[in-house]
Amino acid sequence: MNQFRRAGLALALALSFGAAGAQSFSDADLAVAAKLREAGQASNLAYELVDSLVTEVGARPAGSANDKKAVDWAVAKLKSLGFPVVRAEPVPLKAWKRGEAHAHITEPFAQPLVMTALGMSVATPKEGISAEIAYYPDFATLKADTSDKAKGRIVFVDQKTERAKDGRGYGPSSTARTQGPTEAGKRGALAFAIRSVGTDHDRLAHTGATRYAEGVPAVPAFAVSVPDADTIARLQRYGKPVKMHVSLQAELGIDAVSHNVIAEIPGTDLADEVIAIGGHLDSWDLGQGAIDDGAGVAITAAAAKLILDSGAKPRRTIRVVMFANEENGLDGARAYAEKYKGQKHQLVAESDFGAGPIYRFQTRVRPEALGVALVIAEQLKPLGVEAGGNEGRTGADTGVIQRAANLPVFSFSQDGTDYFDFHHTANDTLDKIDPAKIRQNVQVWATAVWLAAQSPVAFHPLPAVEKKPAQ
Ligand SMILES: [Zn+2]
């Protein structure tokens, strides 16, 4: 029995004792929820917002000129939508700038590789690096290697990404991407290469952030496309040494300022309690940032706009946040967590998994609010969303904020079966978004956010988290 079902029994019990008045929603609030579902079905706003962002701004890596343009776009757009409060809050950051990069196999025969630098990678010397490949079938094998195999070589980690509806394949392979260069550097490697963190078979490389542990030599880091990784793996099987040449230019540590862009619908009697929802405004430079994360900022802004247009006044403040620099440092989330650490949050929730339909709703609320969570889950059922319990986890940006203050969470699982086909590639373009599916997202968000704003019960404070022993 999941937690929502248990809560449902508790609710039924409370009803039978006539004690549910304080635990449920007014008929008027439920009527607004029904109206929002209906209005969402007729609204194309989220799709139009992504269209406008990727067509009028384009790709927007943090700290770039286009990132500034995106901030201006967001402020103007949110104002034109009629939000009563719109502001941009400065986020200082160290930007990374991609330069020209190429790589090819030199032995046993010449073969160009489709590759891309990983975010935050250091550059190679101008003349590049030529060396034999040290092949590892996965990241665990590299971490376990105590030999000197990697020394003076280009480490290649052939970590595969499993396709899954809930995107669980991304965890292990993104860990390989972020920690791989450090493990290679520790072992005296000259460079680090990885199979693209992706589920496609396109000859396109997937970028994504990496980082270096302090005190370890920083080696240039890049990803090759999945078919190129397959070629390297096959060459390896034939038993001949494989040599590679790579040249990768990049600039690091560029002082820049971006902004979190915020729109609010101020609450009425509970205005000091905030429902913070959003996605990230920045994107990688290779594609258009349509699914990552034009979709997320558009879905959450469009949901708030539906509530605004309903004419109903939320009790709690609804805050839409378009975060700065999620991709290459989470600076926007950190700035938000610092600025609003003293503020009561009814919940935080993030949309950063493309525009696939939502199939599951989870929460992380205090036990006293489980009855209310159940009613909200019931209200999402007509949209094809199942109730998933009270162990909800949240995204990268709101995760930073959630952990800083142990905040309640709403979590909407999207079908991301094809998300990692396009994620962080040149293929992240508007055509990957289905207008009907992004509409369903807006309906779900508007309904849930509205009811959270009207809840007769606060979702906070959460019980203190037990400290897990360090691993
Ligand atoms: Zn993202």
Residues whose N, C-alpha, C, O or C-beta is under 5 A from the ligand:
A	BS01	ZN	D292 D293 D352
